[in-house]
Every structure is written in structure tokens, then in C-alpha cells.
Amino acid sequence: MKSTVVGSFPAEESSPSNFKDKLLKAFGSYDPFKDAIKASVIAQLDAGVDIISDGQVRGDMVSIFTKYIPGMKIEDGNTFIVGKIRNPTQEISIKDLQYAKKVMREYYGGQIPEGCGVKGIITGPNTIVHSSRIQAFYKNKEDAIIDLAHSLKFEVDAIAKKVEPVYIQVDEPFLSTGMVDMKTAREAIGILKDGLEVPLAMHVCGLLNDAFKDLTTFDIDILDMEFAGNNVNLGVLEQNASLLKNKKVGFGCVDSSVNEVDNVEDVENLVKKAIDIVGKDNLLLDPDCGLRRAPKDVAFEKLRLMNEIRDKYN
């Protein structure tokens, strides 16, 4: 049983503190988020997380991708589809993931333990399109979703090749809302999965009593869901676990919607039930969702608590 994170971690932009950094800023080359990535990685590792993220420090889950995708524009914090969606103008998350992996390697003295590492994370095409407003070119969201899946496939393949992650996670919170055409959603995820040589996970938060059976038919290796801040999904999992077949479960066991440390007995009881339902070897423990909005000390303690329970049952 391994542990991971859904993605985001509390972060702050930094300002130049020495002559070199001030010079870099003068030439437009200073990165105000590099220190935040390092701090996020070290916090995850200090808390005992096996499979880390880069902290997703650069912005919200939609704009961090759409700012680099032709056919989409950001205006007043909102994303609009203004033309045919094409391939990204550059690799989006590669440098941050490579840096996170470098920090992790240094943390372990040069050799990352087996089964541990970095995972790549992208926001899924269904969620991005449903979070955007179509202004031109597309008559329906479904065609935009498929084109965006082909666009994001370039990022997925680049992560797999240049980062060599433990796996890649696609964030698709909209799949639990009932607003998404599941046939289109399944096709879009299939485009991302096609030819991929590392496992693909899909994170879907929210109540899954209506969506779970559909989600088990997606071509993914890991289905990640929330259970701590949700009194429905555990029953859904228990009643339908046989539909998962060979899929592992990302098991949200600490509540990311509450900015206080979870009750240890509540978390442990959840984990014990999950072990009974799907087996220890099929579980990845993580928070329900990202922890960006939590105070840093609370986010750290949530992860530390989760990993203490992992260690108890490993």
C-alpha cells in the first residue's frame, strides 16, 4: 500500500533575495515559483509520501494548461474557446516535474526508493471544456473535448518520456456532476491512454453513486476518489468493487475540504474498510482532493497522519 497526493499544496511566490536572483529578474528569467516547488516536495517527503507531485504551484487547474493551448484564451480569470483547439505551444509541466524529481533524488541521497517517485498531473479535457465558455468555432462541447484530448496527449506523452513518472493522473472532477456525456468522456480519456507505457490514473471527486459504473469502464489503471468528506462513496465502492476488475483505487482518506487535522480514528476506520473491500495491494492512500487552500502546517499534518496509518497496515 503506497501513499500519494492528489496534487496541489500550499505555496507562495518568492521574491529575489540575492544579487543573482535580482539580476535574473531584471532579464526576465527569475522563477518566483521554484522555491515553492522545492518546499512542497520536501514537505511531502518529510510527511512520508511515496508518490509526490510538484505541488501544482503555478495557478488554477484550468488556466495552467489553457494559457498554452491555441484556440483558447484567458480573460479576467475565465477561459474561453475562441477557435479550433490545436497542439500546445510548449511543454507545460515538464520542467517543474523534472525539478521535483531532482529535489526528491537529492533528498534520498541520490537514489529514489523503489516504488516511489513523481507523478505527472494534467487537468482532463472534459473538465477544462466544461469550465470554459465556447465563443467560436465549436457548436458543441463534445467536439471541443475530443480536440482538446488530442492536444493534451502531447503533454501526456512528453511527461511519460522526459520525466519517467510512476504514473500520470488526469483530473476530471466534472465527471461526477451529470453534465458530461460519458461516451465522449470515455473516448477522450482513451486518446490520452493510447500507447502510454506508464499507468494512467483518473481523479474524480464528488458523489459517485450515479457515475461509478460508467467510470469503471474507462481505459485507466487507477480510479481515484474521495471518501473522507463524503458519506456515499464508500457504500458505492463496497457494492460495486467487482466492476473495478484490475484497476487500483486511489483512496481519499483525509478531508481536504476542512482546514483542520482529521481525527485519527476516523481515518483509520476508513482505511480498514477500504482494505476489506479491495485489498491492501490495490490501494493508494491520498487526500480527498488538493490541499492548496489549507494552511501549510495543517496540510503537512494531514499527510503525516495518512502515512502513519499506511505504515501501521503495511
Secondary structure, DSSP 8 states (H G I E B T S, - for coil): -EEB--S----------SHHHHHHHHTT---TTHHHHHHHHHHHHHTT-SEE-----SS-TTHHHHTTSTTEEEETTEEEE-S-----SS-SSHHHHHHHHHHHHHHTTT---TT-EE-EEEE-HHHHHHTSEE-SS-SSHHHHHHHHHHHHHHHHHHHHHHT--S-EEEE-GGGGTT-S-HHHHHHHHHHHHTT--S-EEEE--S--TTTHHHHTTSS-SEEEEE-TT-SSHHHHHHHHGGGGTT-EEEEEEE-TTSSS---HHHHHHHHHHHHHHH-GGGEEEEESS--TTS-HHHHHHHHHHHHHHHHHH-
